[in-house]
Amino acid sequence: MHIAGLILARGGSKGIPLKNLALVNGRPLLQWTLDAMSSCKGFSSIWVSSDHDEILDVAAKNGALVHRRSPETSTDDATSLAAITEFINCHPETDVVGLVQCTSPFVRVEDLEIACQKMTAEGFDSVFSVCRSHSLRWVENDSGNIEASNFNPLQRPKRQDWKGDLLENGAFYFTTVALLRQGLIQGGKISWVEMSTESSLDIDTPYDLWLAEQHTIHFAL
């Protein structure tokens, strides 16, 4: 089974210009993720898909194969699924795409390897990363009022007394090509890999970059 590790890293990020090359402890976000992927034993190949020359150059210098992303799949409105579909159309040897976000720089090698194992030895169709939350959630209803969505206010749970919720953290999504051809990133026989809160940090704002820098100091990465 050919598992292609794939990073989608277009150059047109808005919140942080050229975010995928933003530095954390002197290393680009892209390099942080590629280092973890290259240490994972489950990938058959590792690719970076981008429309930006500097991103593709950093990818190649860090050992990744490069896929030149088309203008059509590089716009603000283009979906990840469209970019993945373009990739698998160009690389028919691929059986599974392991999409890893380089805005999640602290993804652990062991978590990636668990996902690969689930796709190969355990026969799942899709596996994605989550983190556990013990937040008590409320939703606004059609009347403009709010109501509890994951607990009973008359029996507020103690943190130690309930498992909490599993939330997508966006770090990675592994999917068979057969499922992707159906227009799905998650579906079929589904499983998950639970990541720690510390390794689930997602970079979207300058404040997130500052947090990531602190993370490297306090966790000695």
C-alpha positions, -999 to +999 in steps of 0.1 A: +000+000+000+014+034-010+008+060+016+016+095+003+022+120+030+010+153+017+013+189+029-009+216+012+010+248+015-002+275-008+015+309-007-016+331-003-023+330+034-039+361+047-037+362+086+000+356+086+016+364+051+035+333+039+024+316+071+038+282+061+073+296+062+069+316+094+097+309+119+093+290+152+125+288+171+144+296+139+128+269+118+100+274+092+066+258+101+070+237+070+103+222+082+088+213+116+062+192+100+085+177+074+109+166+101+082+147+119+069+131+086+104+121+075+109+103+108+076+084+104+082+049+091+047+045+075+049+069+046+059+056+011+065+091-001+063+127+012+051+156-009+045+193-006+019+208-029+022+245-034+019+274-059+048+293-043+084+289-055+100+296-021+078+271-003+086+245-029+123+253-026+122+249+012+103+216+007+129+202-017+158+213+006+142+193+034+138+161+014+102+163+002+090+157-033+072+187-048+039+191-066+033+223-084-003+233-074-024+248-102-039+283-100-074+268-098-066+250-066-046+278-050-073+304-046-089+314-012-120+296-022-104+264-033-110+234-010-085+210+004-104+182-013-099+199-047-061+202-041-059+166-029-079+154-060-055+173-082-026+155-065-040+120-068-048+126-104-012+133-110+001+104-088-020+073-096+004+051-076-012+065-044-035+043-023-038+065+008-032+102+013-020+113+047-027+150+047-006+167+074-010+204+082+022+223+086+003+248+108+004+220+134+042+220+140+042+198+171+025+167+156+044+137+170+060+110+149+043+083+170+008+098+163+015+097+125+027+061+128-004+051+147-025+065+119-004+047+092-009+014+112-046+019+114-048+024+076-026-006+067-029-033+094-063-025+107-081-017+075-096+017+083-108+039+054-101+072+072-082+082+103-079+117+117-064+135+147-084+147+177-078+161+211-099+157+242-119+186+256-137+188+290-154+221+281-191+224+290-207+235+257-238+257+250-255+263+217-279+292+207-312+279+195-336+294+169-353+315+196-321+332+205-318+314+238-289+291+248-291+255+260-265+230+271-253+207+243-231+182+260-242+181+297-272+183+320-271+216+339-288+199+368-260+174+370-229+193+361-201+167+356-168+169+374-138+168+350-126+135+365-161+119+361-166+120+324-145+113+293-151+147+276-155+153+239-132+144+210-126+175+189-109+175+155-076+194+159-068+196+122-033+181+125-038+153+100-063+133+079-056+099+064-080+088+037-081+061+010-080+072-026-113+053-031-130+074-005-115+107-018-129+098-053-163+099-036-157+134-025-150+125+011-120+130+034-137+112+063-160+083+059-163+045+055-147+027+085-135+056+106-109+058+134-090+085+152-057+092+169-059+112+202-032+138+205-022+157+236-033+193+241+003+204+239+009+189+205-024+201+191-015+237+188-026+251+154-010+282+140-035+307+126-026+341+141+005+360+153-005+352+188-004+315+179+031+319+166+041+335+200+025+305+218+044+281+196+077+299+205+069+296+242+060+259+236+095+252+222+111+269+253+090+251+279+088+216+263+124+217+250+115+207+214 
